[in-house]
Amino acid sequence: MVIVGLRLDARREQIQISEGLLLLSVAAATIMALAGFALAISFMNRKYRRTFLGRFSFREYVAELWESREYAPVGNGLDASRADLITLSR
């Protein structure tokens, strides 16, 4: 997107910053986003990483939660969790 913008505006020279500075800012933003993702993964509980990073279909994800999830907004335990999961189908 940045390269297309630079090529379209090359004739009129309306961009006030250099290409190098623009690309450096895009690279810095990318590195910050990757660092944030790495920090989020590293501070996450190990037992939830698999469901966060896994590539489950919706059906597989609900089946995984049905067997392993222990938290629900309506209470604690497997029964409360399963009751909350049933509302996902509505």
PEFEN-V508045 format. One record per residue. N is the residue number from 0. RES is the residue in one small letter. SS is DSSP state (alpha for helix, beta for strand, coil for the rest). PHI is phi in whole degrees, 0 to 359 (none if undefined). PSI is psi in degrees with one decimal (NA if undefined). Layout:
N:RES:SS:PHI:PSI, N:RES:SS:PHI:PSI
//
This chain:
0:m:coil:none:-41.1, 1:v:alpha:294:-42.4, 2:i:alpha:295:-41.0, 3:v:alpha:297:-42.7, 4:g:alpha:297:-39.4, 5:l:alpha:294:-38.8, 6:r:alpha:289:-37.4, 7:l:alpha:291:-35.0, 8:d:coil:266:7.3, 9:a:coil:294:-31.8, 10:r:coil:284:-36.1, 11:r:coil:267:-18.5, 12:e:coil:52:53.9, 13:q:coil:268:-10.0, 14:i:coil:280:129.8, 15:q:coil:267:-9.1, 16:i:coil:246:158.4, 17:s:coil:284:162.3, 18:e:alpha:297:-39.5, 19:g:alpha:299:-43.0, 20:l:alpha:292:-37.3, 21:l:alpha:294:-46.3, 22:l:alpha:292:-34.2, 23:l:alpha:296:-39.6, 24:s:alpha:291:-36.9, 25:v:alpha:294:-41.5, 26:a:alpha:295:-40.4, 27:a:alpha:295:-40.2, 28:a:alpha:295:-37.5, 29:t:alpha:294:-43.9, 30:i:alpha:296:-40.0, 31:m:alpha:294:-38.1, 32:a:alpha:294:-41.7, 33:l:alpha:293:-38.4, 34:a:alpha:295:-39.7, 35:g:alpha:296:-40.3, 36:f:alpha:295:-42.8, 37:a:alpha:297:-40.2, 38:l:alpha:294:-40.7, 39:a:alpha:297:-41.4, 40:i:alpha:292:-39.9, 41:s:alpha:290:-30.3, 42:f:alpha:268:-2.6, 43:m:coil:283:148.0, 44:n:coil:298:139.9, 45:r:alpha:299:-34.5, 46:k:alpha:286:-15.5, 47:y:alpha:262:-8.6, 48:r:alpha:296:-36.9, 49:r:alpha:296:-41.3, 50:t:alpha:284:-25.7, 51:f:alpha:284:-41.6, 52:l:alpha:266:-15.3, 53:g:coil:291:156.6, 54:r:coil:252:72.6, 55:f:coil:268:148.5, 56:s:coil:284:169.8, 57:f:alpha:299:-39.7, 58:r:alpha:295:-43.7, 59:e:alpha:294:-37.5, 60:y:alpha:295:-44.2, 61:v:alpha:294:-38.8, 62:a:alpha:296:-39.9, 63:e:alpha:296:-44.3, 64:l:alpha:293:-35.1, 65:w:alpha:300:-37.8, 66:e:alpha:273:-28.3, 67:s:alpha:241:-19.2, 68:r:coil:287:137.9, 69:e:coil:238:-1.5, 70:y:beta:245:142.6, 71:a:beta:210:150.5, 72:p:coil:296:-20.4, 73:v:coil:269:-6.0, 74:g:beta:164:-168.2, 75:n:beta:242:157.1, 76:g:coil:103:170.8, 77:l:alpha:292:-38.1, 78:d:alpha:294:-43.0, 79:a:alpha:295:-37.6, 80:s:alpha:295:-43.2, 81:r:alpha:294:-36.1, 82:a:alpha:296:-37.7, 83:d:alpha:289:-35.5, 84:l:alpha:293:-29.7, 85:i:alpha:297:-30.0, 86:t:alpha:288:-12.4, 87:l:alpha:292:-23.3, 88:s:alpha:278:-6.5, 89:r:coil:279:NA
//
